[in-house]
Amino acid sequence: VNGGGVKAHCFISDGLAQLPNGLKNNRVVLDKLVVEYPGSPDIRLKLGINAVQQGELDLAEREMKEAVRLFRSGVPSFDPATQALHVGNALENLCKLAFVRAGDLSANGHHQDAVQVLSGAWTEFGVASYGSNKVQLVGELSRVMTKTGDIEGAVRTAHLCVESARGWREATDRMCSYAVHVLGESHEARADVLQAAGDEAGAAKMFREAEKLFEHAVTVWNEDQASRSAYMRVQAKA
């Protein structure tokens, strides 16, 4: 590969690929390496990530799942903590793949299909994962549930999104703000339903809850323009 140079200096014995940055997204190189090192979970994962970028989502899912299986089956030089880190990273990428796939479905009006993709991914990868993609997976699930009319499911899932952000030690202010924003959206949707049903008092109370959540989202991350806009929108509705 690449004149024989890549293999010589880019590999260590346990199959983790030390690829120069320029080659990490080189599909020709990755396709050759996965044939040469079929048992390398790292190569499988890199190929999966590349396939997402190319829009080849089925291939991406196959390669990433195989990476998880190989990481879980053990890499000789890994201690348990390192193994868990790599498994978590592979699961995190599967979460990202799920919301890319669901986003395509939802954009084309297939909201219920998107819910199935996201809820399936949450059970299969999300629960055991951690990180920003886990938070976003469950956040987008809440949003798509709202589009299907399952408002109570959306509210419950949005609470799970907030818990996922709080439970992740490295969560950024932006990610925590996103989770609170999603919870605000679910409360706003609940208020819209109450208002449409003629329950003005119930709707006003729920709009105030949403208002507080959007305000809190801006407090958590000051640059959150989406929550600023949502705060103004809900104020106008209330």
C-alpha positions as CSV (number, residue, x, y, z in Angstrom):
1,V,0.0,0.0,0.0
2,N,1.4,3.4,-1.0
3,G,4.7,1.8,-2.2
4,G,4.7,-0.6,0.7
5,G,5.5,2.2,3.2
6,V,2.2,2.4,5.0
7,K,2.2,-1.1,6.5
8,A,5.8,-0.9,7.6
9,H,5.6,2.2,9.8
10,C,1.8,2.6,10.5
11,F,1.1,-0.6,12.4
12,I,1.7,-1.9,15.8
13,S,1.4,-5.6,16.7
14,D,-2.2,-5.5,18.1
15,G,-3.6,-4.2,14.8
16,L,-4.2,-0.6,15.8
17,A,-3.5,1.5,12.7
18,Q,-1.2,4.5,13.2
19,L,-2.2,6.1,10.0
20,P,-1.0,9.6,9.1
21,N,-3.9,12.0,9.0
22,G,-3.8,12.3,5.2
23,L,-4.5,8.5,4.9
24,K,-7.3,8.2,7.5
25,N,-9.9,9.2,4.9
26,N,-8.2,7.5,2.0
27,R,-10.7,4.9,0.9
28,V,-8.3,3.0,-1.4
29,V,-5.8,2.6,1.4
30,L,-8.5,1.5,3.9
31,D,-10.0,-1.0,1.5
32,K,-6.6,-2.6,1.0
33,L,-5.8,-2.6,4.7
34,V,-9.1,-4.3,5.7
35,V,-8.3,-7.2,3.3
36,E,-4.8,-7.4,4.7
37,Y,-5.7,-7.1,8.4
38,P,-9.3,-8.5,8.6
39,G,-8.9,-9.0,12.4
40,S,-8.0,-5.3,13.1
41,P,-10.9,-3.6,14.8
42,D,-9.3,-0.2,14.4
43,I,-9.1,-0.6,10.6
44,R,-12.8,-1.8,10.6
45,L,-13.8,1.3,12.5
46,K,-11.9,3.7,10.3
47,L,-13.4,2.1,7.2
48,G,-16.9,2.5,8.8
49,I,-16.3,6.1,9.6
50,N,-15.2,6.7,6.1
51,A,-18.2,4.9,4.7
52,V,-20.5,7.2,6.7
53,Q,-18.8,10.2,5.0
54,Q,-19.4,8.6,1.6
55,G,-23.0,7.9,2.4
56,E,-22.6,4.1,2.4
57,L,-24.5,3.6,5.6
58,D,-25.1,-0.2,5.4
59,L,-21.4,-0.8,4.8
60,A,-20.6,1.6,7.7
61,E,-22.9,-0.3,10.1
62,R,-21.4,-3.7,9.1
63,E,-17.8,-2.5,9.6
64,M,-18.5,-0.7,12.9
65,K,-20.4,-3.6,14.4
66,E,-17.5,-5.9,13.4
67,A,-15.1,-3.4,15.1
68,V,-17.2,-3.6,18.3
69,R,-17.2,-7.4,18.2
70,L,-13.4,-7.5,17.6
71,F,-12.6,-4.9,20.3
72,R,-14.9,-6.9,22.8
73,S,-13.2,-10.2,21.9
74,G,-9.9,-8.6,23.1
75,V,-6.8,-7.0,21.7
76,P,-3.6,-8.6,23.2
77,S,-2.0,-5.4,24.4
78,F,-5.1,-3.8,25.9
79,D,-5.9,-3.7,29.6
80,P,-9.6,-3.7,30.5
81,A,-9.8,0.1,30.8
82,T,-8.3,0.6,27.3
83,Q,-10.5,-2.1,25.9
84,A,-13.6,-0.4,27.4
85,L,-12.5,2.9,25.9
86,H,-12.2,1.5,22.4
87,V,-15.5,-0.4,22.7
88,G,-17.2,2.8,23.9
89,N,-15.7,4.8,21.0
90,A,-16.9,2.3,18.4
91,L,-20.4,2.3,20.0
92,E,-20.3,6.1,19.9
93,N,-19.7,6.0,16.2
94,L,-22.7,3.6,15.8
95,C,-24.8,6.2,17.6
96,K,-23.7,8.8,15.1
97,L,-24.5,6.6,12.2
98,A,-28.0,6.0,13.6
99,F,-28.9,9.7,13.8
100,V,-27.5,10.3,10.3
101,R,-29.7,7.4,9.0
102,A,-32.7,8.7,11.0
103,G,-32.1,12.3,9.8
104,D,-32.4,11.1,6.2
105,L,-35.6,9.2,6.9
106,S,-37.2,12.1,8.9
107,A,-36.3,14.7,6.2
108,N,-38.3,12.6,3.7
109,G,-41.3,12.4,6.0
110,H,-40.7,8.9,7.4
111,H,-40.8,9.9,11.0
112,Q,-42.0,6.6,12.4
113,D,-39.2,4.8,10.6
114,A,-36.7,7.3,12.1
115,V,-38.1,6.6,15.6
116,Q,-37.5,2.8,15.0
117,V,-33.9,3.4,13.9
118,L,-33.1,5.6,16.8
119,S,-34.9,3.6,19.5
120,G,-33.3,0.4,18.2
121,A,-29.9,2.1,18.2
122,W,-30.4,3.4,21.7
123,T,-31.1,-0.1,23.0
124,E,-28.3,-1.8,21.0
125,F,-25.5,0.9,21.3
126,G,-26.7,3.9,23.2
127,V,-27.2,2.5,26.6
128,A,-23.7,1.0,26.8
129,S,-22.1,4.1,25.1
130,Y,-21.1,7.5,26.4
131,G,-20.4,10.9,24.9
132,S,-21.9,13.6,22.7
133,N,-23.3,11.2,20.1
134,K,-25.1,9.3,22.8
135,V,-26.7,12.5,24.0
136,Q,-27.6,13.6,20.5
137,L,-29.0,10.1,19.6
138,V,-31.6,10.3,22.4
139,G,-32.2,14.1,21.8
140,E,-33.0,13.5,18.2
141,L,-35.2,10.6,19.2
142,S,-37.2,12.9,21.3
143,R,-37.6,15.4,18.5
144,V,-38.7,12.8,16.0
145,M,-41.2,11.4,18.5
146,T,-42.8,14.9,18.6
147,K,-43.2,14.7,14.8
148,T,-45.1,11.4,15.1
149,G,-47.4,12.9,17.7
150,D,-46.0,10.9,20.7
151,I,-45.6,14.0,22.9
152,E,-45.4,12.1,26.2
153,G,-42.8,9.8,24.8
154,A,-40.9,12.8,23.6
155,V,-40.9,14.4,27.0
156,R,-39.7,11.1,28.7
157,T,-37.0,10.7,26.1
158,A,-35.9,14.4,26.5
159,H,-35.5,13.8,30.3
160,L,-33.3,10.8,29.3
161,C,-31.3,13.1,27.1
162,V,-30.6,15.5,30.0
163,E,-29.6,12.6,32.2
164,S,-27.2,11.3,29.5
165,A,-25.5,14.7,29.3
166,R,-25.3,15.0,33.1
167,G,-24.0,11.5,33.4
168,W,-21.1,12.2,31.0
169,R,-18.1,13.6,32.8
170,E,-16.7,15.4,29.8
171,A,-19.9,16.9,28.6
172,T,-19.4,20.5,27.3
173,D,-21.6,23.4,28.2
174,R,-22.9,23.3,24.6
175,M,-23.9,19.6,24.9
176,C,-25.7,20.2,28.3
177,S,-27.4,23.2,26.8
178,Y,-28.6,21.1,23.8
179,A,-30.1,18.6,26.2
180,V,-32.0,21.2,28.1
181,H,-33.1,22.8,24.8
182,V,-34.6,19.4,23.7
183,L,-36.5,19.2,27.0
184,G,-37.8,22.7,26.4
185,E,-39.0,21.7,22.9
186,S,-40.9,18.7,24.3
187,H,-42.6,20.9,26.9
188,E,-43.5,23.4,24.1
189,A,-45.0,20.6,22.0
190,R,-47.0,19.5,25.0
191,A,-48.3,23.1,25.5
192,D,-49.3,23.3,21.8
193,V,-51.4,20.1,22.2
194,L,-53.1,21.5,25.3
195,Q,-53.8,24.8,23.6
196,A,-55.2,23.0,20.6
197,A,-57.5,21.1,22.9
198,G,-58.8,24.4,24.4
199,D,-57.0,24.0,27.8
200,E,-55.6,27.5,27.9
201,A,-54.6,27.3,31.6
202,G,-52.7,24.0,31.2
203,A,-51.1,25.4,28.0
204,A,-50.0,28.6,29.7
205,K,-48.4,26.7,32.6
206,M,-46.6,24.4,30.1
207,F,-45.4,27.3,28.0
208,R,-43.9,28.9,31.2
209,E,-42.1,25.6,31.9
210,A,-40.7,25.6,28.3
211,E,-39.7,29.3,28.7
212,K,-37.8,28.5,31.9
213,L,-36.0,25.6,30.2
214,F,-34.9,27.6,27.2
215,E,-33.7,30.4,29.5
216,H,-31.7,27.8,31.5
217,A,-30.2,26.5,28.2
218,V,-28.9,30.0,27.5
219,T,-27.5,30.2,31.1
220,V,-25.7,26.9,30.6
221,W,-24.1,28.0,27.2
222,N,-24.3,31.7,26.5
223,E,-23.8,31.4,22.8
224,D,-27.0,29.3,22.4
225,Q,-28.8,31.3,19.8
226,A,-31.4,28.5,19.1
227,S,-32.5,28.7,22.7
228,R,-32.7,32.5,22.7
229,S,-35.0,32.3,19.7
230,A,-37.1,29.6,21.2
231,Y,-37.4,31.6,24.5
232,M,-38.8,34.6,22.5
233,R,-41.1,32.3,20.5
234,V,-42.6,30.7,23.6
235,Q,-43.0,34.0,25.3
236,A,-45.0,35.2,22.3
237,K,-47.2,32.0,22.5
238,A,-47.8,32.3,26.3
